[in-house]
């Protein structure tokens, strides 16, 4: 079955960095567009960054210059590098994968990121 498994979350001080990997299985990874989202308590889920099957990227204005997305098709993994973290970045971070042919998508279980001031 399809699985997207995020990891790399945790507690970090403001100004620090984290790298979140999301490992995919059960899909032809190279045919999927991938994205990172987050959801803070009481807020809607927010798209942060996306990468197409061809490797083109798009990053939300709210995190541009601090967050980047990349993928390694050989490892079936998408990454989000997060730098200069702020307390307002505290949220559960989710990985999403979408089949570019069928638009069917899948979600990971999420990983908690907490940024202390």
C-alpha positions, 0 to 999 in steps of 0.5 A: 500500500501507499505510504508517505512517512515524514521524519525529522521534526522536533524541538529547535530554538528560534534561528535554527534549522531542520531538514524534514525527509518524507519517504514514499513507498508503494508509488512510482515516485518519479511520476508524483508531484510532491508538496509540504504543508503545515497546520498550526493549532486552530489554523487551516492547513497551509501549502508551503512548497511543491516540486513537480515530477520534473523537479520544478519548485514553488515556495509560498511567499510566507516562507520564501527565502527560508524554506526549500524543497528538493527530491531524490528520486533514487531514494523515493524521498522529498525533503524540506530544508527549513532555515531561520526558524521562528516560533510561528513556524510551530506546527505539524508538517505534512507531506503530500504526493499527487499522481500527475496522471490521475491527480489522486493524492496521498498524505503522510501522518505528519511530524511535529515541529516546535520552535522555541523563542 
